[in-house]
Amino acid sequence: MAGAAAAQDLPRPLTDDDFFPFDMDQAAIGHQLFYDPILSGNQNISCAHCHHPDFGTSDGLSLGIGEGGQGLGPDRTPGVGADKIRKRIPRNSPGLWNLGAKEIHTVFHDGRLSISDVYGNGFNSPAQEWLPEGLNSLLAAQALFPLTSQFEMAGNVAENQVTGAVHDRIDKGWPILAKRVRTDPRYGPAIVAAFDEVTKTEDITITQIANALAAFMAVEWRSTDSPFDQYLAGDPNALSPVQKDGMELFYGKARCVTCHSGPLMSDQGFHALAVPPFGPGRTRQWDPYVRDVGRMGESDRVEDAYRFRTPMLRNVALTAPYGHNGAFPDLESMIRHHLNPADSFTNWTPEMAALPSVPWLQKADFVVWQDQLEMQRVRKKIDIDPLALSEAEIQNLVAFLNALTGASVDSPPFGVPEGFEP
């Protein structure tokens, strides 16, 4: 019966029709920009520092070290002197797999960017009506916001023109970055050649830069050739017996498909799992203390408190640690948390988090634990019911999740450019 139930609930295979087409010349420009610190306020960090293929297009950390840090991945350090970081990135750096899919309508852990015409420009975003026109996709819109984030790429107020402009209004930093790019001989002529709407470098705006970044990310990290994808396409031998058992659990008894549904393995919804809080939190304007209320920060609806977006699962085995703040170091611990969030919350320890030492932030990292009311609120908001699985069943689920790793992840169209300096 389990096999029959799993077969009934299995998604259809992903095909070319599920993805937007992107121009390869534009993607080639985006490839260079993605790995270039030119898009950061102080020109000291690139998109790739937090989204690197060596770490599954994430960074291998629970909470990232952004602008001011040095190095790459788990070895990244928080910087020194006046340039050192002032805060950890509040949430885990998500993987970038399959973000060019047509079905995606909402992104970020709290869903603060989505397809919508509420502002008349096609998107509901933190930039509201000031989002630039001509963006080719949700992914292009998403690419704009790390550039304006103080602790991710913009830098601290008074350090550079970009962060000062953003402090005035979110859209005022983008023209400064666009001027940098269009006056750079590596980029200006190439963008004119790749984009029909611009005929001279003076016409280049942040729109072409965002569209190029989107084209690159969509082309580079499209992943549809995992053993599971091969199984869906009709190869019954693509999965091992253990992986098939895990698949049947995923789509049956374990109820994973309740949220990780459809071809992209996400309902794009928001669910509260009582993931233990730590770090600076993504505080709202009037929050009196460190916390992260998740979706409620965008919706202002109390029922959305502590809910976070369901991640897609292709290549999930490559993107540890897990949870919106990277609280769990491996797939097994994340699965166990799903089985009994309340018990897992109680038994969680700070040693489970991948947090490089930052002595001047050490007291702040777990200050939320001193707020017993906040800890109780997080612990009580759970949208899933406890479930008992055997040790063998847990390992079978882990095996299935490993079967979601693409066969070609190590041979993308572009790869890391020569000369990239972490």
C-alpha positions in Angstrom: 0.0 0.0 0.0 2.8 2.4 0.8 4.3 2.0 -2.7 0.9 2.6 -4.3 0.3 5.7 -2.2 3.7 7.1 -3.1 3.2 6.5 -6.8 -0.1 8.3 -6.6 1.4 11.4 -4.9 4.7 11.6 -6.9 5.1 14.8 -8.8 5.4 15.0 -12.6 9.0 15.3 -13.9 10.4 18.8 -14.4 10.8 19.8 -18.1 12.1 22.7 -20.1 8.6 24.1 -20.1 8.8 24.6 -16.3 11.6 27.2 -16.6 11.8 30.6 -18.1 14.2 31.0 -21.1 17.2 33.2 -20.5 19.8 34.7 -22.9 23.2 33.1 -22.6 25.1 36.3 -23.4 23.3 38.1 -20.6 24.0 35.1 -18.3 27.7 35.3 -19.2 27.7 38.9 -17.9 25.8 37.9 -14.8 28.3 35.2 -14.2 31.1 37.8 -14.0 29.0 40.2 -11.9 28.0 37.4 -9.4 31.6 36.8 -8.5 32.7 40.5 -8.6 32.7 42.7 -5.5 31.9 45.7 -7.7 28.3 45.4 -6.6 29.0 45.9 -2.9 29.2 49.3 -1.3 32.8 49.0 -0.2 33.7 46.6 -3.1 34.8 43.9 -0.6 32.1 41.2 -1.0 30.4 39.6 -3.9 27.2 37.5 -4.3 29.4 34.4 -4.4 30.7 35.0 -0.9 27.4 33.9 0.6 26.2 31.7 -2.4 29.2 29.6 -3.5 28.9 26.3 -5.4 31.4 24.7 -3.1 28.7 24.9 -0.4 25.7 24.0 -2.5 25.2 27.7 -3.5 25.0 28.6 0.2 27.9 29.3 2.6 28.1 26.4 5.0 27.3 28.6 8.0 24.2 28.9 10.2 24.3 32.7 10.0 26.5 34.2 7.4 29.4 36.7 7.8 28.7 39.5 5.4 30.2 42.8 4.5 33.5 43.3 6.3 34.3 39.6 6.7 37.2 37.8 5.1 37.5 34.4 3.4 34.9 31.9 2.2 32.4 29.4 3.7 32.9 27.9 7.2 36.4 29.4 7.2 35.2 32.9 6.7 36.3 35.3 9.5 34.6 38.4 10.8 37.2 40.9 9.8 39.5 43.1 11.8 39.7 46.8 12.9 37.3 49.3 11.6 36.2 46.9 8.8 35.0 44.1 11.1 31.4 43.0 11.0 28.9 44.7 13.3 26.3 41.9 13.1 25.9 38.4 11.8 23.5 38.0 8.9 20.1 37.3 10.6 19.1 34.3 8.6 20.6 31.3 6.8 21.9 31.8 3.3 19.5 29.8 1.1 20.5 27.7 -1.9 19.9 29.0 -5.4 18.7 25.9 -7.2 15.9 26.1 -9.8 15.0 29.7 -9.0 14.3 30.2 -12.7 11.2 28.0 -12.5 8.0 29.6 -13.7 6.0 28.2 -10.8 7.9 30.2 -8.1 5.8 33.2 -6.9 7.4 34.0 -3.5 11.0 34.1 -2.3 13.0 34.9 0.9 12.4 33.1 4.2 9.6 35.4 5.1 8.2 35.8 1.6 8.8 39.6 1.5 9.2 39.4 -2.3 6.4 38.0 -4.4 4.6 38.2 -7.7 1.9 40.8 -7.2 0.5 44.0 -8.8 -0.1 45.7 -5.5 2.4 48.5 -6.5 1.7 48.4 -10.2 5.1 47.0 -11.1 4.4 43.3 -10.9 5.9 42.7 -7.5 5.2 43.1 -3.8 8.7 44.0 -2.5 10.5 46.0 0.2 11.1 48.6 -2.5 7.3 49.0 -3.0 6.6 51.5 -5.9 10.3 52.3 -6.2 11.3 49.0 -7.7 12.9 49.6 -11.1 10.9 48.8 -14.3 11.9 46.2 -16.8 12.9 43.3 -14.5 12.7 40.1 -16.4 11.7 37.8 -13.5 11.1 37.4 -9.8 14.7 36.2 -9.6 15.9 39.6 -11.1 13.9 41.4 -8.5 15.4 39.2 -5.7 19.0 40.0 -6.9 18.5 43.7 -6.1 18.0 43.4 -2.4 21.3 42.0 -1.0 22.8 45.1 -2.7 20.9 47.4 -0.5 21.4 45.4 2.8 23.7 47.1 5.2 25.2 43.9 6.7 25.1 41.9 3.5 26.7 44.0 0.8 26.0 47.8 1.2 28.2 48.5 4.2 27.6 50.7 7.2 26.2 54.2 7.0 28.9 56.8 6.2 31.3 54.2 4.8 30.4 54.7 1.1 28.0 56.5 -1.3 25.8 53.4 -1.8 24.9 52.8 1.8 24.3 56.5 2.4 21.9 56.7 -0.5 20.1 53.5 0.6 19.7 55.0 4.1 17.8 57.9 2.4 15.6 55.6 0.3 16.1 52.0 -0.8 16.2 52.7 -4.6 18.8 55.5 -4.4 21.8 53.2 -4.1 21.1 51.2 -7.3 22.0 54.1 -9.7 25.4 54.4 -8.0 26.1 50.7 -8.6 24.8 50.9 -12.2 27.2 53.8 -12.9 30.1 51.7 -11.5 29.2 48.8 -13.8 28.5 50.8 -17.0 31.7 52.8 -16.8 33.8 49.6 -16.3 35.3 48.6 -19.6 34.7 44.9 -18.8 30.9 45.4 -18.5 29.7 48.5 -20.4 30.2 47.4 -24.0 29.2 43.8 -23.2 25.9 44.9 -21.7 25.2 47.1 -24.7 25.8 44.1 -27.0 23.7 41.7 -25.0 20.6 43.9 -24.3 18.5 45.2 -27.2 17.0 48.0 -25.2 20.3 49.8 -24.6 22.3 51.3 -27.5 25.0 53.0 -25.5 26.6 52.5 -22.1 24.9 55.6 -20.7 21.6 53.8 -21.1 22.6 51.0 -18.7 20.7 50.9 -15.5 20.4 48.5 -12.5 17.7 46.7 -14.5 20.1 45.2 -17.0 22.4 44.3 -14.1 19.6 42.5 -12.2 18.4 40.8 -15.4 22.0 39.6 -16.1 22.3 38.2 -12.6 19.0 36.4 -12.9 19.9 34.9 -16.3 23.2 33.6 -14.8 21.6 32.1 -11.6 18.7 30.5 -13.6 21.0 28.9 -16.1 23.9 27.9 -13.8 21.9 26.3 -11.0 19.0 24.7 -12.8 19.0 21.1 -11.5 16.7 18.4 -12.9 18.9 15.4 -13.3 19.0 13.8 -9.8 18.4 10.1 -9.4 14.8 11.0 -8.2 14.3 13.0 -11.4 15.6 10.1 -13.5 13.1 7.9 -11.6 10.2 10.2 -12.3 11.3 10.2 -16.0 10.8 6.5 -16.1 14.0 4.8 -15.0 12.9 2.3 -12.2 16.5 1.5 -11.4 17.6 5.1 -10.7 16.9 4.8 -7.0 18.3 2.2 -4.7 15.9 0.0 -2.6 16.7 2.1 0.5 16.1 5.4 -1.4 12.8 3.9 -2.7 11.8 3.1 0.8 12.6 6.7 1.8 10.6 8.0 -1.1 7.6 6.0 0.0 7.9 7.4 3.5 8.3 10.9 2.1 5.1 10.7 0.1 3.3 8.5 2.6 3.7 7.8 6.3 6.2 10.6 7.1 3.9 13.2 5.5 6.7 15.3 4.1 4.7 15.9 1.0 2.2 17.9 3.0 4.5 20.9 2.6 7.2 19.7 0.2 4.7 19.1 -2.6 4.7 19.5 -6.4 7.5 19.3 -9.0 9.6 21.8 -7.0 9.0 20.0 -3.7 7.7 23.1 -1.9 4.2 24.4 -1.4 5.8 27.9 -1.2 3.8 28.3 2.0 4.8 29.3 5.5 4.9 27.0 8.5 6.0 27.2 12.1 8.4 24.4 13.3 9.7 25.9 16.6 13.3 26.1 15.2 15.4 27.3 18.2 16.2 31.0 17.9 19.6 32.6 18.1 21.6 35.4 16.4 20.5 39.0 15.9 17.1 38.0 14.5 15.4 39.9 11.7 13.8 42.5 13.9 11.0 44.8 12.8 11.1 48.5 13.3 9.3 48.5 16.6 10.6 45.3 18.1 11.9 46.1 21.6 14.4 43.2 21.6 16.1 40.6 19.4 13.7 38.2 17.8 12.6 36.9 14.4 8.8 36.5 13.9 9.2 35.2 10.4 6.3 35.7 8.0 4.5 38.0 10.4 7.2 40.6 9.7 5.9 40.8 6.2 2.2 40.2 6.6 1.6 41.9 10.0 -0.8 39.0 10.8 -0.4 37.5 14.2 -1.3 34.1 12.9 1.8 34.2 10.7 4.2 34.5 13.7 7.3 32.3 13.6 6.3 30.8 10.2 8.9 30.5 7.5 8.8 29.5 3.8 9.0 25.9 2.8 12.3 25.4 1.0 12.6 23.5 -2.3 14.6 20.3 -1.9 16.7 19.7 -5.0 20.3 19.4 -3.8 19.3 19.8 -0.2 22.0 17.4 0.9 24.6 20.0 -0.3 23.2 23.0 1.6 23.7 22.2 5.3 23.1 23.6 7.9 19.3 23.6 7.9 16.4 25.7 9.1 15.8 29.5 8.5 18.7 30.2 10.8 20.8 27.0 10.2 20.0 25.6 13.6 20.5 21.9 12.5 23.8 20.7 11.2 22.7 17.8 9.0 19.7 16.2 7.4 19.2 13.6 10.1 18.9 16.3 12.9 16.5 18.3 10.7 14.3 15.3 10.1 14.3 14.4 13.8 13.3 18.0 14.6 10.3 17.6 12.2 9.2 14.4 14.0 8.9 16.1 17.4 9.7 19.9 17.3 8.9 20.5 21.0 11.3 17.9 22.3 13.9 18.9 19.7 13.6 22.5 20.8 14.2 21.5 24.4 17.2 19.4 23.6 18.9 21.7 21.2 22.3 23.1 22.2 24.3 26.1 20.8 27.1 23.6 19.7 24.8 22.5 17.0 25.0 25.8 15.2 27.8 26.6 12.8 28.8 30.0 14.1 32.4 31.2 13.6 33.8 32.9 16.6 33.0 36.6 16.8 34.1 37.6 20.3 32.4 41.0 20.2 29.1 39.4 19.3 29.3 36.4 21.6 26.9 37.8 24.2 24.4 38.8 21.6 24.3 35.4 19.8 22.1 33.8 22.4 20.6 36.8 24.2 17.1 35.8 23.1 17.4 32.7 25.4 17.2 35.1 28.4 13.7 36.2 27.2 11.6 33.3 28.5 8.4 34.7 27.1 9.8 34.8 23.6 11.3 31.3 23.9 7.9 30.1 25.0 6.1 31.8 22.1 8.5 30.2 19.6 8.3 26.7 21.2 4.4 26.7 21.3 3.9 27.8 17.7 4.1 24.5 15.9 2.1 23.7 12.7 2.9 20.0 12.4 2.0 17.0 14.6 4.5 14.7 16.2 5.3 11.5 14.3 7.1 8.3 15.3 9.5 6.8 12.9 12.0 4.0 13.5 15.8 4.6 13.2 15.8 2.6 9.9 13.0 4.8 8.6 14.9 8.0 9.5 18.0 6.7 7.7 15.8 5.8 4.6 14.5 9.3 4.5 18.1 10.7 4.6 19.0 8.3 1.8 16.0 9.6 -0.3 17.0 13.2 0.3 20.5 12.4 -0.9 18.9 11.1 -4.1 17.7 14.6 -4.8 21.3 15.7 -5.6 21.8 16.4 -9.3 24.2 14.4 -11.4 25.6 17.5 -13.1 26.0 19.8 -10.0 29.8 19.7 -10.4 29.8 20.6 -14.1 27.6 23.8 -14.5 27.6 25.8 -17.7 29.9 28.5 -16.3 31.6 27.5 -13.1 33.7 29.6 -10.8 35.6 32.2 -12.9 39.4 32.2 -12.9 40.7 34.9 -10.6 37.9 34.8 -8.1 39.4 36.0 -4.8 37.5 34.8 -1.7 
